[in-house]
Amino acid sequence: VFWEEGGGGDVNDALCVEESIVYIKAMSMLFSQRGHDITKGLGGGAFYGVAHLVVMLERTREAGVRDAVLVLLETLLTLPPNAQSFILAGGPPILVRLAATIHTERLGGGKGGAPLSGNLIEAGEVDPEESARYRVWQHEANPDKGLLLSEVKGLLGESDSFRLGEEAGGDGAWRSVGEIPQLRWTVGMRASPGGLSVAQMCLRCISILKALCAMYPSRDTDGAPKVPIPRIKRSLSDPSVLPHIVQLCLAGHAAVVEEGMGLLAEVIDGGDHKKIYKTGFYYFALSFVGDDLGSVARVLRDTHMHQEWYRRDQDRQGDVNSPLNSILSLMLPPSLVCFLINHPPVEFSGVFRGDSDTPEAIWNGRMRGHLVRSLRQHVSSFAYTLREECLQVYEYTPLISPIKYEELEGELWCHSFFLRHLCDEVKYPSWPIRDPFQLLKSTIDAVRHAEERKEKDSENSALTLEEAFRELGCDEKSSFSEVRKTYKKLVLGVHPDKNPHGRARFEAVQAAFERIQRSMPASDESDVKASSRMGEGGSSDDKISLLLRAQELVYRKHGEALAMYRYPCYSVLCGLITAELSRRDASGCTVGLCAASECMALTASAAKGNAEELVHSGGSNVIRQLVRRCLLEIQGGGGGGGGQGGGGPLWGGGE
């Protein structure tokens, strides 16, 4: 009877709508009790009405009919033939887009749980002066006036036509409310007494999709990925569908975010998702302020090391597990990235929500708040637009520079430790170093890289200020804030993540900006200059000194275990000591000089091979100069020129 009446007859007839709901509920009850018998009676094939239910779900404007169809589908799709028919009929993308209407629930009440007050798109109202940019809808009667979704609701009529503005991706065609999914499923949906709230409907859609993914797993019994991946995963991975699943992170409902990210984890399992960062997933996920981060952390861990994102020093990190190889290194301190690599998602979730101040982790609520505010600012325009147009897709905008944290100023991460904290033996007198060899190796590699970076900076310094300003197209009298504004505008257009052919231009712009930044006086934009040092150990010389202090600590505590390894950095130590000694204005023992000489002494005394290597590297002459400086300091001569007549050697004939 239901099919003969065309799925319920006239949708405007309240009696027909009620009949439709009764028919659908009756089918749900019957199939839940006798589904296998019905399928057997159909010869083991699919229920012939599945495709029609997909059409109904997409076109109906009755919340009661929509809810009843979802309940029926939950029952029908437990059997593979029906599930296959539903997938072939294009049902999964419709469920995803229906779930996306959760973004508009804040326009009214709902029984699905209150949105999180601190969530990215819940933090404050839009400035009235800027609200015009979010007025993405237009009414045919007054096409020049932009409308918010709440204003569209007050203009609904069967003969009214609307369109999405061109700036929001509209095609310019006027359509009725029933022809526009974003309106038909939101303000155009007629409520049903006792029906599902938007959040409950969203959760039901996600539940159906997760059940389908479980029915068709991506891996075989041995855990190997299936090729090709199941059709349901291909459908949900489509570029027109996947962003809407990712954007459930912005829903503002803890249950929706948790279930939505659980669905995302199922979709990406076994697939190739090296470009998921372009959906904005990492921005949205780290902006979520809820406490239940289990599913979010799972997706973070499964994907963050496999993204093909642009890194300026991408040839540097040979260790595939280095946190600097993770796209999260742009947003999180390396300690958290390292923790995510080495621990289960649930443990990462606990650390991310908590407070830590140790050599292995520096993180607290203030830092998390700074992270959320930074990412909120980065994607805020899109977040507010999503309220008005729930099917909008985020246009990826790369972070021009990593997020900096004041708490990490002067710190340097290496291997598994913040070195300044590790070397603070007053505060952390016996902090365990589980793998001294790997820490030593990492610090040695970092010293070499710091030396290479110094040479590169020296080469870049050949770029004149005039050339740097010309590269950016700025006047030499421009303030730093004006230069920075121009720089950001330029790099967004040539960033390799958005423009594959823009790498050379991008790096030229970067070098020019860094040259101008170095030339700025301390009083001009000092906060910006200071922030550029946060979490990076300061200048190259400061980094090297800190790295050498860490090597000194490792040799003092684990010298016997390291005796079998040859120390390879004596040439660096000799060069550093020589440079410090040659400074005519130097007085006393600088931090770098102390660290280098102590490291030289400890490593040479740890093994005979190290002592031989030190001699072969020219260490004898360097030690002679170092002793001379020390004796001059003891005698009160001071300075690098020496006492005894102001410049002559302490020993005659250079002995």
ZIRAFEN-V31330 format. One line per field, one symbol per residue. ss: DSSP state (~ for helix, > for strand, _ for the rest). phi: phi as a letter, one per 20 degrees, with the letter a starting at -180 (. if undefined). psi: psi as a letter, one per 20 degrees, with the letter a starting at -180 (. if undefined). Layout:
ss: ???
phi: ???
psi: ???
This chain:
ss: _____________~~~~~~~~~~~~~~~~~~~~~~~~~~~~________~~~~~~~~~~__>~~~~~~~~~~~~~~___~~~~~~~~~__~~~~~~~~~~~~~~~~~____________________~~~~~~~__>>>__>>>>>>_~~~~~_______>>>>_~~~______>>~~~_~~~~_____>_______~~~~~~~~~~~~~~~~~~___>_____>_____~~~~~~_____~~~~~~~~~___~~~~~~~~~~~~~~~_______~~~~_~~~~~~~______~~~~~~~~~~___________________~~~_~~~~___~~~~~~~~~__~~~~~~~~~__>>>__>>>_~~~~~~~~~~~~~~~~~~~~~~~~_________________~~~>___>>__>>~~~~_____________~~~~~~~~~~~~~~~~~~~~~~~~~____~~~~~~~~_______~~~~~~~~~~~~~~~________~~~~~~~~~~~~~~~~~______~~~~~~__>_____~~~~~~~~~~~~~~~~~~~~~~~_______~~~~~~~~~~~~_________~~~~~~~~~~~~~~~~_~~~~~~~~~__~~~~~~~~~~~~~~~~~________~~~~____~~~_
phi: .gffemmomffeegfffffgffgfffffffffecgffffffemnefffeffffffgffefddfffgfffffffgffefdggfffffffenfgfffffffffgfefffbeqdeoffffefgedenefggfdfgfdeedcdffbfedfcegfffgfdfafdfccbegffenfeneebfgfedgfegedfeeefcgmeffffffffffffffffffffcfecefenefecffggfffffeggedggffgffgefndgfffffffffffffefnedcfdfffengfffffefdfeedgfffffgffcfedeedfcfdfeeefffefffeeffffcdfffffffffdcfgfffgfffedcbbcgdbcabffffffffffffffdfgffffffecfdfdfegcfffbffdcgfdfmebebmcceffffeeffecfcffdfcfffffgffffffffffffffffffffffffffffffemdffefffffffffgfffffedggfdcgedfffffffgffffffffeffgfelfffffffefncmnfffffffffffffgffffecgffeffdefddffffffffffffeffefcmdfgfffffffffffffefbfffffffffenfgfffffffgfffffffnfmmeenelnmqfffdfmmf
psi: gghhjkkjbpiiohghghgggggghghggghhhkghgghghjkjaqpijghhhggghhhqjohgggghgggghhggjipgghggggghjkgghggghghiihhjhiiabqjjqqqphjrgjinrrpphhihhijniqqphhmiipqqrhhhhhijpqhiqqrqpqhhjjqjippqrhiioghghiehippqppjaqrggggghgggggghhghhhmqiqahijqpqprqqhhhhgiiqhigghhggiihjhjpggggghghggghhgipirolijhhiijghgggiipjrhnjghghghghhhhjjpmqpphlijgnhohjphiiqhiiihqqhghgghhhiqqhhhggghhiapqmriipoqrhhhggggghghghhjgggghhhhhnijqppopoqphqqpqphijpiqpppejqohgghinighmhlppohnhghgggghghhgghhghhggghhghiiorhghghhhikqqijqrhhgghggghhghhhjphhhnhjjgghghggghgghghhhipqhiolhhghhhiipjjjbrghgggghhhhghggghhhkgghihipppjkhhgggggggghhiohjppaorghgggghggggghhihqhhggghgghjkhghghghggggghhghijhrriiqbmjlhqqhpqjj.
